[in-house]
Every structure is written in structure tokens, then in C-alpha cells.
Amino acid sequence: MARRKPPRRSERDGAAHTISIAILAEIRLFREGLGVCLNAVDGFETRGYAADTHNAADILRGHSIDVLLVDAEHGFDPQTIETLKLVSPNTEIIVLAGSTSIDIVTYGQSGATGFISRDSSLEELQYVIRTCHRGELNCSPEMARRLLDALRKESMKRHAETWSLTPRETDIAKLIDRGCSNQEIADTLHIEVSTVKNHVHNILEKLNVSRRGQVAAVARKQLRLRVL
């Protein structure tokens, strides 16, 4: 365990305050080396090291930890974050990420309040720790870019799912555009009128319109639907 240092005086209110830190990382040399570096920073104190979720939970229960650093590169997934937030809701969790495949959106939904690339400098890590400790969401510029990219892809995915008509709904949308009534659509497709009504309701919801007359116009624009 690292030696305690005299607490730093806050520039804002003059009160003594030290940010207590714990590190969850599979590789011992990485977590202890990072802890030594952070202990050398004025106002930081590393109070615990953990190699797995169970050890990290014990540290959170036994110490007052302001910030927990989690190395997501080696098996600590969003479920880990969620579990540890339940153990210590007031502890801010910062994810150290290296792989571009890490789903930082899911990590954020699980309770992480900060993200930083493992390639970042110690100065950048200090800044993220301090801002997260103040209750602000923060991530390094590289992680911010990746977060926005992930959010954009997720938005596009949801948009595509929302606007996707089934083949049967597409057929009915084309017949609506021709001015066919529910009965005429049922006769043409050899289905019950009640079935047609259900399909029409689903089409209106998917296209976010309230009138039948809007169906074809919106479908052409958003779905590139070829209305025959």
C-alpha cells in the first residue's frame, strides 16, 4: 500500500482534500506502476489495487474511494462497471480503453463517468480524474471521437430499424398510394380486412405519420420505396 501524503489544500475553499484512487487491472505491473505515478501527483492518493472484480468490490467496501480506474482492455466488461457501482454508488469510475472495439456507449450506460485511451499521457489522465471527481462526465479527445462515432452508428441502426417495412407492409403501402380502401387491399392480397387494418396501423407508426395519404410520400423519401 502506498504511503500517505499530506492532503492538498483546495484552491477554491481552502479545505484539505485528497482524491482517493483505486485501480482495477489484470496486469500487476501495469496497475502498480500506474499507482506509483499517481501517488507522485499532488492531491492524489492510491489506496488500493485489484486484479479482479471481487477484490475491487472489497476495496470499495473497505475504503472511501473517490475514483476507480478500470482497465477495460483485459476482460472487465460493462457488467463489471454496473456491479461495482452498486457496491459504491458515489465512486466515479473511469474506463481505460485501448481497443477500438470496446463499446464505450454500453460502458457509459453501466455507470462509467470517464473514458481515456491507454495511449494518453499522465497529464491527460490527471485532468480526467479531477473533472470526474467534480461530478463532470469526461473523456479524452480520442475517446470523445470514438464515443460520438459509436453514438452516430447506434442512431443510424435505430433509424434503419424504425423505418424498415416488411414485404407485406410494403405491398400495402403501394396499394394505399393507389387510393385503395382497406376492403380493396384485402381483396387484392386475399387477406382479411382486420389483417389489413393491423398492417396499416403498423405502417403509420413506423413512418411516424397520422394519415394514410402521407404514407407513400414519406415512404418514398425515407425508405426509397418504389411505388408502382
N, C-alpha and C positions, 0 to 999 in steps of 0.2 A: 504494500500500500504506500502511496506517495506521501511524503512529508507535508504536513500542513504549512501553509504560508500565511502571513498576516493578511487579513482581508483588506481589500482596496476601498478607499473612500469614494462614494458616488459623487460625481461632479454636479449632479442635479440637486441632491438633497443633503449631501454631507454624511449620509448614513453608511456604516460599514456594510459592504456586501461582496460576497464571492459567489460566482456561478459554479455550482457543483455539477460535475460531469461524470457519466459512466459510459463505458464503451462496450458494445456487443460486437464481437468479431471472431470468426473461427480461427484465424491465424494469430497465434500468441505474439509473435514478433511484431506484427502489424499493430495490434491493439495496445501493447505495452509501449512500443515506440511512439505511437501517436499520443498516448497518455503522458509520456515524459515531455514531449514537445508542448502539450497544452499546459502542463504544470509550470512550465517556464514562462507562461504568459501571465502578466499582471491581472489579477481578478479572476483567474480560473483555478479550479482545484479538481483533479481527477480522483474520485472516491471509490471507483470500482471497475473491475474488468470481468467480462463474462464471455464464455465460449459457446454458450447455448441459451435458449430461451428460459429454461428452468433457472439457471444461475442468474440471468438478468432479472428475473422476477424476484428472486431472493434479495438481490442488491436493492431493488426498488422498494421492497418491503422494509429492509433494514436500514436504509439511509434516506435522507432527504435529497433527492436528485432533481436538479433543475432541468438538465438536458441529457438525453440519452442519444448517443451516436450509434447507429446501426449500419454495419457493413452489409449491404444487400447483395453483394457480389457472390457470396458463398452460402446460399440456402436460406437466408432469412427473408421470408416472403411477407406479403401484406397481412396474412393471418398472425404472424409474429407481432407485427405492429399493433394489431387490434387486441391481442392478448395482453400485451404489456401496457396498453392504455387503460385497460380495465383494472390492472393491478395498481397503476399510479396515474390517474387521470390528469393531474397537474404537471406531470413531466412532459416537457416538449421533446418530441422525437425527430431527429434529423437523420435522413437516409443518405448514406454514402453509396453512390451508384457508379458503376464503371461500364457495364454492358448497355448498349443501346436498346437491347430487347427488354429491359426492365420496364414494367408497366407502372409508371410513376403516378398515373391518374388513380389506379387502384390503391397504391400506397397512400395517396392523399386521402382517399375516401376511408381508409382504415385508421386514420388518425395522425399520420405524419404531418409535421408543420414546416419542415425544411428539407431541401434536397441540395446535394452538392456532388459534383463529379469527383471521383477519386484522383483525377489528374489536377485538381485545383491546388492552389498554394495554401500554406498555413494561414496567411493573412486573410484569404478569402473565407477559410473555414472559421476563423475568429469572428469575422463580420456576420456570417450566417448564425453562429451560436449566439452572439449578442442580440441580434434582431429577433430571433425566435424566442429568446428568453424574455424579451419585452412583449411577447404576445403577437408578434407580427409573422405572417407567412413569408417565407423567404426561400430563394433558391439561387444558385449561381447562374450567371448568364447562359452557360451551356445547358444547364438543366432547365432553365426557363424556356429556351428554344425547343428543347425536347418535349416539355410539358405542353406548350402551345401546339406543337405538331401533333402530339397524341390527342389533344382535345379536338383539333381540326378533323383528324381521321375518325374519331368517335362520332363527331357531329355528322360527318358525311355518311357514316354507316347507318346511324339512326334515321337520317333523312331518306336514304335509299330504302330502308325497311318500311318507313311510313308511307312512301309513295308507290310501293310495289303492289300492283293489282294482279290477282290470279288470272289465268287464261279465261275462266268463265266470267269474271268481273270485267275483263277487257271486252269480251263479246257483248256484254250487256251495255257497257259504256258506249260502244259503237251504235247499238240499236237505240239508245236514248238520244244520241246525237241525230239520228234519223227522224226523231219525233215519235217513236213507238210508245204506246202505252204499256203498262205492266202486263195486261192481258195479251197484247200483240207480241211482246217479248216472250211470254210463256208459251204461246202457240208456236213461235218461230224456233225456240230452243227445246220444245217438248218437255217443259218442266212446269211445276205448279206455280200459280200466281204468288202464293205465300213465299215460295223459294225466291222468286224474282224480287219481292219486297225486301227480303233479308239481304240479298246481294246489293240492291240499290242503297239500303241503309249503310252497308259496309263501305260502298264506294264513296258516298257522301262524306263519311267520317275520314276515310283515308285521304281524300282530296281536300278536306277541310272546307267544304262548301255546303250551302244550305238548300240550294235549288237544283233541280235536275238539269235546268238549262245551262248551268255553269260547268257541268261535268266534262263535256267534250273539250271546251276551251281550255280548262285547267289541265286536263289530261294531255292535250297536245303540247302545251307549253312545258309542263314539268316532267312528263313521262315520255315525251316524244312518241305518243300514241298515234298510230296511223289510223285515222277514222275513215272507213271505207264508205 
